[in-house]
Amino acid sequence: MADILIIDDDMVICDILTKMMENIGHNTHYAVTGADGLKQAETGMFDIVFLDVNLPDINGLDLIKTIKQVPSSPEVIIVTGENTPDGAQIAINSGAWNYIEKPFLRQNLTLQVHRALQFRSEKRRIPVTGPLKRNAIVGESSDIKYCIDQICAATYSDVPVLISGESGTGKELFAQTVHLNSDRYTHNFIKLDCSVAEKTILETMLCMDKDGIKSGEIKDKTGWIKQSESGTLFLDKIEKLSVNAQQSLLSVITRKQGRIRVIASTCQEFSLLSRQAAVLFDGFDQSGAIFIKAPALRNIKEDCIKIALSYIDIFCKKYGVPAKGVSPEFIDIIEAFKWPGNVKELVTAVDAAVSCAKNEPTLYSIHLPSYIKSGVIKEILKRNAKDEQAEKKESHVGEFPPLKVFMETSEKQYLSAVLSHVSGNVSKACRISGISSSSMYDRLKKYGLI
């Protein structure tokens, strides 16, 4: 018997799923909003969560990773009326067990529940082999924890791994961590940057089995495939790999299955890979590859200071200088800067700060590269200028009188000017203004003009 949570704003669907699950012996609870569902997931011990996409307060796809991080780490089954391939891909890449469209078949839903519970049961019986060696991966945000879970899953198999993420997010570090925690850690980790090699040379160096290649190129070096046997071949920026090279590589991977582990990375979103760059991606997808998305630093801001402090210690040991404290101003600048270059830029800045400080006991913002502090100050000044403009606009709004007062003032000025123009002749003023004499006299009395 399992505990199941249903998060759907449609009470008809909640009732149907409740009856279906209770008929096969499971306990059910339901929530009609994402906030209520998440609260129940955090406090309960659920095995499975049925999750709708179109919730009244949040997109269900944005809840998957958070729900997977609650203590019971339930399997999430998306049940939705939206038939969108992109939504399905986002759901699966975020860790959902499956993506099922409404209306659904009872047999299919029951089968998915049975398989998910079987998976959870088998997972509990796997002995713990020891903690994952994080290899300088720092952070406790939900995104980082999810990446760690994916890395753990990758270390237990030899299926290909594809890592996506912006430049500087640590894709190579993730790949190295998979290798170091796998059974292949005593063998080679070979990196190939697909963006710097000539296409024809690249194909040769990937797949040849003899020493050396064509004249003018690297000598006495067997192909990367050969060097990677029993180890890991890391292909960085696979979107730069030619179609021919991708097809050759897929052929070799298939032929040498089990003898080589391939990990690839791309700066593009999986769904945005061009048709030319997607050959290897499609091959990975069909081989049951594990997909990992390295988060941008702006999405894990809560980890920013942890990363900085960790690398301060690393660089102090590297340069043989005493451990350093940090000033509040240093922390403020680190937190305020946008870090477009992601973790790589942050680590480089910390390295520069430690080098600049030498034997000084405390790091201040002055030790950071100047463009970082000036960038933060510039952003603060821009924000202050915008705030001042907003305040001025608000003050101008307060200067405007009510429309009725404005119209009466304007009318009085108009009538006064007309009377002056006709030397006080009311009949002429009536003809010019186009109003009757009775109406004119009423207005003149109202404004004290007669």
Buried (B, 14 or more C-beta within 10 A) or exposed (E): EBBBBBBBBBEEBBEBBBEBBEEEEBBBBBBBBBBBBBEBBEEBEBBBBBBBBEBEEBBBBEBBBBBBBBEBBBBBBBBBEBEBEEBBBBBBBBBBBBBBBBEBEEEEBBEBBEEBBEEBEEEEEEEEEEEBEBBBBBBEBBBBBBBBBBBBBBBEEBBBBBBBBBEBBBBBBBBBBBBBBBEBBEBBBBBBBBEEBEBEBBBBBBBBEEEEBEEEEEEEBBBBBBBBBBBBBBBBBBBBBBBEBBBBBBEBBEEBEEBBBBBBBBBBEBEEBEEEBBBBBEBBBEBEBBBBBBBBBEBBEBBBBBBBBBBBEBBBEEEEBEEBEBBEEBBEBBEBBEBEBBBBBBBBBBBBBBEBBEEBEEBBBBBBBEEBBEBBEEEEEEEEEEEEEEEEEEEEEEEEEEEEEEEBEEBBEEBEEBBEEBEEEBEBBBEEBEBEEEEBBEBBEEBEBE
